Amino acid sequence: MIDLAPLVRRLANTPLATWADSLQVQLDTKMAKGHGDLERWSAALQALPALMPSHVDLRDGFTLDVDCDEQTRAQVHSALMGLSPWRKGPFDVFGVHIDTEWRSDWKWSRVAPHLNLAGKRVLDVGCGNGYYQWRMLGAGADSVIGIDPNWLFFCQFQAMQRYLPDLPAWHLPFALEDLPAGLEGFDTVFSMGVLYHRKSPIDHLLALKDCLLKGGELVLETLVVPGDVQQVLVPEDRYAQMRNVWFLPSVAALELWMRRAGFVDVRCVDVSITSVQEQRSTDWMRYQSLGDFLDPDDHSRTVEGLPAPMRAVVIGRKP
């Protein structure tokens, strides 16, 4: 059982206290339903050696270090490989470099300069394996809660938390819909790589705003396309071989959506083309990746003939 008592104590005397009191039961109920591979992933977690890092760096990357022998390092490698595929990272754990599919550190380097997380209570929606949560702590956040219903990502987070048990980061295997309405308890909410998977993007924006305190900030990262304020791409079927992609707006249209959802001070702080160096197959993620989803003769198009992935970061404030 994962004990959420430290989280409950952390959220006492905050607007999230009532929600926190119900979290242990909600988590236990979810874990009782489980997942077919949960036993195997749990065995990988149990195979991790008991180590205490002598050096922790979450500001410039994710690095845990301690003097250990090659046998122990091989044990770390084997256990973490048992939690493959690793998509977000990279992680450096006691000399083991987890070369993840995504160079998420590149994205963070584009987002972080536009943020002030010092002392902030943060919610990361669609947090994946929690890579960004650790980087948020490294940027000075007071505490970070991540939600993502993917059980493998949950276990990958637990692997890192095993060595950082006292840090105020928690991963809950929940979807945004599992959170109660009207939370209004976070200073900053992140939604990175989620909006285009939503059938109703405006409803997603409204739900995110519902989690924020007044004056709180939304950091939204999503796929976009070139065009004016009325330009939105709706794929006929797949986009870059993904079935669950619904709306890809232009930056101007995305900013309009955020204003219509009630955000103010809306601004785009970054637009970047996703390269095959930033997202690719590795030994830690051996399935197909971006290079397989682009037109081999024209990397400006997907295999479906649509504009290749371009991502924007837009920030807005709840009035």
Secondary structure as GFF3:
##gff-version 3
##sequence-region A 1 319
A	DSSP	alpha_helix	5	11	.	.	.	ID=ss1
A	DSSP	alpha_helix	17	33	.	.	.	ID=ss2
A	DSSP	alpha_helix	38	46	.	.	.	ID=ss3
A	DSSP	beta_strand	55	57	.	.	.	ID=ss4
A	DSSP	beta_strand	63	65	.	.	.	ID=ss5
A	DSSP	alpha_helix	70	81	.	.	.	ID=ss6
A	DSSP	beta_strand	91	93	.	.	.	ID=ss7
A	DSSP	beta_strand	96	98	.	.	.	ID=ss8
A	DSSP	alpha_helix	104	111	.	.	.	ID=ss9
A	DSSP	three_ten_helix	112	114	.	.	.	ID=ss10
A	DSSP	beta_strand	121	125	.	.	.	ID=ss11
A	DSSP	alpha_helix	131	138	.	.	.	ID=ss12
A	DSSP	beta_strand	143	147	.	.	.	ID=ss13
A	DSSP	alpha_helix	151	161	.	.	.	ID=ss14
A	DSSP	beta_strand	169	172	.	.	.	ID=ss15
A	DSSP	three_ten_helix	176	178	.	.	.	ID=ss16
A	DSSP	beta_strand	186	192	.	.	.	ID=ss17
A	DSSP	three_ten_helix	195	197	.	.	.	ID=ss18
A	DSSP	alpha_helix	201	210	.	.	.	ID=ss19
A	DSSP	beta_strand	212	224	.	.	.	ID=ss20
A	DSSP	beta_strand	232	233	.	.	.	ID=ss21
A	DSSP	beta_strand	248	249	.	.	.	ID=ss22
A	DSSP	alpha_helix	251	260	.	.	.	ID=ss23
A	DSSP	beta_strand	264	273	.	.	.	ID=ss24
A	DSSP	alpha_helix	290	293	.	.	.	ID=ss25
A	DSSP	beta_strand	294	295	.	.	.	ID=ss26
A	DSSP	beta_strand	298	302	.	.	.	ID=ss27
A	DSSP	beta_strand	310	317	.	.	.	ID=ss28
###
